[in-house]
């Protein structure tokens, strides 16, 4: 059974940086895709960035050049490096993985960016 646990979310000042981590468990196979979504107050969940097993990445236009998704398949970990944070980045960030046509989600870790 796949389980995802995020960590690293906290308050941060605008312009600062933050690194989120996600530990995956429950599979002996590499995940087809790993990454992050977020849900800001009053908005729907949106894609932040994902990385496939083959190294193909997809990012939201709003975070390109500022955020980066990386993964360590030997440890079943996925990370989100966030730089030049803006107040509009404030959201609950959810770890996401895709495996064998199934989607899995973490519980979320909140990030608050203040001016």
DRENKE-8150 format. One record per residue (C-alpha): residue in three letters; x, y, z. Coordinates in steps of 0.05 Angstrom, whole numbers, padded with zeros to 5 digits, always signed. Example, Ala and Ser with C-alpha at 12.3 -4.5 7.8 and 13.67 -1.06 7.14 Angstrom:
BEGIN
Ala+00246-00090+00156 Ser+00273-00021+00143 
This chain:
BEGIN
Unk+00000+00000+00000 Unk+00030+00066-00022 Unk+00037+00120+00030 Unk+00065+00190+00023 Unk+00088+00234+00080 Unk+00108+00307+00068 Unk+00150+00350+00113 Unk+00185+00418+00113 Unk+00126+00465+00107 Unk+00131+00527+00150 Unk+00126+00603+00152 Unk+00177+00639+00109 Unk+00188+00711+00089 Unk+00178+00733+00017 Unk+00242+00724-00023 Unk+00264+00666+00019 Unk+00275+00593+00003 Unk+00246+00528+00028 Unk+00255+00454+00015 Unk+00198+00405+00021 Unk+00208+00331+00027 Unk+00164+00272+00014 Unk+00178+00201+00035 Unk+00143+00147-00004 Unk+00132+00076+00018 Unk+00094+00014-00002 Unk+00124-00003-00070 Unk+00183-00042-00094 Unk+00178-00010-00163 Unk+00200+00059-00185 Unk+00144+00109-00189 Unk+00125+00130-00259 Unk+00118+00202-00236 Unk+00132+00240-00172 Unk+00119+00312-00156 Unk+00078+00364-00122 Unk+00011+00399-00125 Unk-00014+00456-00082 Unk-00080+00485-00060 Unk-00084+00558-00040 Unk-00139+00586+00003 Unk-00204+00590-00036 Unk-00174+00557-00098 Unk-00172+00488-00129 Unk-00113+00443-00126 Unk-00063+00457-00181 Unk+00000+00425-00208 Unk+00066+00453-00183 Unk+00116+00406-00215 Unk+00126+00333-00231 Unk+00184+00290-00254 Unk+00177+00224-00290 Unk+00221+00164-00281 Unk+00253+00181-00347 Unk+00270+00251-00324 Unk+00217+00291-00360 Unk+00192+00350-00319 Unk+00130+00393-00321 Unk+00122+00457-00282 Unk+00067+00508-00274 Unk+00084+00573-00309 Unk+00079+00610-00243 Unk+00137+00572-00212 Unk+00183+00561-00272 Unk+00253+00584-00255 Unk+00239+00587-00181 Unk+00218+00516-00162 Unk+00251+00450-00178 Unk+00229+00378-00167 Unk+00281+00325-00154 Unk+00276+00252-00135 Unk+00319+00200-00103 Unk+00294+00133-00127 Unk+00343+00094-00083 Unk+00307+00124-00022 Unk+00238+00134-00052 Unk+00241+00208-00037 Unk+00218+00268-00076 Unk+00236+00340-00061 Unk+00212+00409-00079 Unk+00263+00465-00077 Unk+00229+00532-00073 Unk+00266+00597-00084 Unk+00246+00670-00088 Unk+00181+00655-00053 Unk+00122+00701-00062 Unk+00060+00711-00019 Unk+00018+00679-00074 Unk+00058+00615-00063 Unk+00021+00607+00003 Unk-00016+00541+00001 Unk-00019+00470+00026 Unk+00030+00430-00014 Unk+00014+00358-00031 Unk+00062+00303-00051 Unk+00038+00263-00112 Unk+00060+00198-00144 Unk+00035+00158-00202 Unk+00044+00083-00205 Unk+00010+00031-00248 Unk-00046+00077-00271 Unk-00060+00099-00200 Unk-00052+00166-00166 Unk-00031+00173-00094 Unk-00031+00235-00050 Unk+00001+00257+00015 Unk-00036+00293+00070 Unk-00004+00359+00053 Unk+00044+00407+00087 Unk+00026+00481+00094 Unk+00071+00536+00069 Unk+00058+00608+00088 Unk+00096+00664+00054 Unk+00091+00733+00085 Unk+00111+00800+00056 
